[in-house]
Amino acid sequence: MKPPTPPPKDDQPEEEKIIINPLDIVAAKHTCDDAVKKILTTSHGYKQSFKHTDIQLIFGWIACIVAGGVCGWSYTVPFEESKNLVGLAVALYAVLSGLLYLHSRFIISNKIFTGKRKTLQGRIETSSVQIRSTTIPASSTKDKTVQPKYEVKLSYRRTANGGKSLINAKKTLSSIPYPDLFNSEGEFLQKDFYNFINKATSEVDDIVNDK
């Protein structure tokens, strides 16, 4: 049996510099999303789940195989013989593409990380975390201007006995202005972001709090 993953580490791993256009909020969000995945897997010991990615790949491959296969076959037979099957293939491709869109829009949505971690606390316990992220746009009032923010919502569960016994379940919402994460040259302030995520995680992850 594979030994349980140890509790989260306190030290921050060395990272290469990341520089983006500081005015590009989309690039800033993608940079933060990628950093969340690294921090949770390298420093907190979570194993990322790629279930939703696999589902999208399956839908995509099936749609491409159906469309490509029928298209290639239609060139070898007269149009009258192939039109019914081609029409069916087009309809199936449209359905699969629609399912792919719905899965991405409503199931994945703004979810950027889902993972699990096993720890040994007298027994094998499983911590599960799901993280969603979004950008809060900048806003202005007569008195002040509010900078755009990176917001993360963490959902945490800690169970034992193969998920049958719920030990803890918490949620938290945290945000930080993008200018606090990127300097004027667009360099990603990884230490500050690490501290932000570590603080947000410690609010729900009782393994961290028990250390």
C-alpha positions in Angstrom: 0.0 0.0 0.0 1.3 3.4 -0.9 2.1 5.5 2.2 -0.2 8.6 2.8 1.0 11.9 1.5 2.7 14.0 4.3 1.0 17.2 5.6 1.6 20.5 3.7 5.1 22.0 3.7 5.8 25.5 5.1 8.6 26.3 2.8 8.0 27.9 -0.6 9.7 26.2 -3.6 12.1 28.2 -5.8 10.4 29.5 -8.9 11.6 31.1 -12.1 10.5 34.7 -12.8 7.2 35.1 -14.6 6.6 38.4 -16.4 3.4 39.5 -18.2 1.9 42.6 -19.5 0.7 44.2 -16.2 -2.4 45.7 -18.0 -3.5 42.3 -19.3 -6.0 41.1 -16.6 -6.7 37.9 -18.5 -3.0 36.9 -18.5 -2.8 37.9 -14.8 -5.7 35.6 -13.9 -4.2 32.7 -15.9 -0.9 33.2 -14.2 -2.5 33.1 -10.8 -4.6 30.0 -11.7 -1.5 28.2 -12.8 0.3 29.2 -9.5 -2.6 27.9 -7.5 -2.2 24.4 -9.0 1.5 24.4 -8.4 1.1 25.5 -4.8 -1.6 23.0 -3.9 0.3 20.1 -5.5 3.9 20.9 -4.5 3.6 22.6 -1.1 0.3 21.2 0.2 0.6 17.6 -1.1 -2.7 17.4 -3.1 -3.0 15.2 -6.1 -4.9 17.0 -8.8 -7.9 15.4 -10.5 -8.1 15.6 -14.2 -11.6 14.0 -14.5 -13.2 17.0 -16.2 -10.3 17.3 -18.7 -10.6 13.6 -19.5 -14.3 14.0 -20.1 -13.7 16.9 -22.5 -11.1 15.0 -24.4 -13.4 12.0 -24.8 -16.2 14.1 -26.2 -13.8 16.0 -28.4 -12.2 12.8 -29.8 -15.5 11.1 -30.4 -16.8 14.1 -32.3 -13.6 14.4 -34.4 -13.6 10.6 -35.2 -17.3 10.6 -36.2 -16.9 13.7 -38.4 -13.6 12.7 -40.0 -14.6 9.1 -40.5 -17.9 9.8 -42.2 -16.4 12.6 -44.2 -13.7 10.4 -45.6 -16.2 7.6 -46.3 -18.6 9.9 -48.1 -15.9 10.5 -50.8 -15.9 6.9 -51.7 -19.7 6.5 -52.4 -22.3 8.4 -54.4 -23.9 11.4 -52.6 -27.4 9.8 -52.6 -26.0 6.8 -50.7 -24.1 8.8 -48.2 -26.4 11.8 -47.5 -28.4 10.1 -44.7 -25.3 8.9 -42.8 -23.6 12.3 -43.4 -26.7 14.1 -42.0 -26.7 11.8 -39.0 -23.0 12.4 -38.4 -23.5 16.1 -38.6 -26.3 15.9 -36.1 -24.2 13.7 -33.7 -21.3 16.1 -34.0 -23.6 19.0 -33.1 -24.9 17.1 -30.1 -21.4 16.2 -28.8 -20.2 19.8 -29.4 -23.3 21.0 -27.4 -22.6 18.6 -24.6 -19.0 19.8 -24.5 -20.0 23.4 -24.3 -22.6 22.7 -21.5 -20.0 20.7 -19.5 -17.5 23.5 -19.8 -20.0 26.2 -19.1 -22.0 24.7 -16.2 -19.9 21.8 -14.7 -16.3 23.2 -15.0 -17.4 26.9 -15.0 -14.7 28.8 -13.0 -13.3 25.7 -11.3 -9.5 25.7 -11.6 -8.5 22.9 -9.2 -9.9 19.7 -7.7 -7.6 17.5 -5.7 -7.2 15.0 -2.8 -4.5 14.4 -0.2 -4.2 11.4 2.1 -2.7 11.9 5.6 -2.0 9.6 8.5 -3.7 10.9 11.7 -3.8 7.6 13.6 -5.8 6.4 10.6 -5.8 7.2 7.0 -7.8 10.4 6.3 -8.6 12.1 3.0 -8.7 15.8 2.5 -10.5 17.0 -0.6 -10.3 20.6 -1.9 -12.0 22.4 -4.8 -11.0 25.9 -5.9 -12.9 28.3 -8.1 -11.4 31.6 -9.2 -12.8 34.8 -10.8 -11.8 38.3 -11.5 -13.6 41.1 -9.7 -13.5 44.1 -12.2 -12.2 47.5 -11.3 -14.8 50.0 -10.1 -14.8 53.7 -9.6 -16.8 56.0 -7.3 -16.6 59.7 -6.7 -14.3 59.2 -3.8 -12.0 56.3 -4.9 -11.1 53.7 -7.4 -11.1 50.0 -6.5 -8.5 48.0 -8.3 -9.4 44.7 -10.0 -9.1 41.7 -7.7 -8.3 38.0 -8.0 -10.9 36.0 -5.9 -10.7 32.4 -4.9 -13.4 30.3 -3.3 -12.1 27.2 -1.5 -14.4 24.2 -0.6 -12.7 21.7 1.8 -13.7 18.3 3.1 -11.9 16.0 5.4 -13.1 12.4 5.7 -12.1 9.0 7.0 -13.2 5.4 6.4 -13.2 5.7 2.7 -15.3 8.9 2.7 -18.0 7.5 5.0 -17.1 9.6 8.1 -17.1 13.4 7.6 -14.6 15.0 10.0 -14.7 18.6 8.7 -16.2 20.6 5.9 -15.5 24.3 5.4 -15.7 27.0 2.7 -13.9 30.3 2.4 -13.8 33.3 0.0 -10.6 35.4 -0.3 -9.5 38.1 -2.7 -6.4 40.2 -3.4 -5.9 43.2 -5.8 -3.9 42.3 -8.9 -1.5 45.2 -8.3 -0.4 43.5 -5.1 0.6 40.4 -7.2 2.4 42.1 -10.1 4.9 44.9 -10.0 5.0 47.8 -12.5 7.1 45.8 -14.9 4.6 42.9 -14.9 6.7 40.5 -12.7 4.6 38.0 -10.8 5.2 38.4 -7.1 5.2 34.7 -6.3 6.1 35.0 -2.6 3.2 37.3 -2.0 0.8 35.1 -3.9 2.1 32.0 -2.1 1.4 33.7 1.2 -2.1 34.7 0.0 -3.0 31.2 -1.0 -1.4 29.7 2.1 -3.5 32.0 4.3 -6.7 31.2 2.4 -6.0 27.5 2.6 -5.2 27.6 6.3 -8.7 29.0 7.0 -10.3 25.7 5.9 -7.5 23.1 6.0 -7.4 21.8 9.6 -4.3 19.7 8.8 -2.4 23.0 8.3 -3.9 24.4 11.5 -2.9 21.2 13.5 0.7 21.6 12.6 
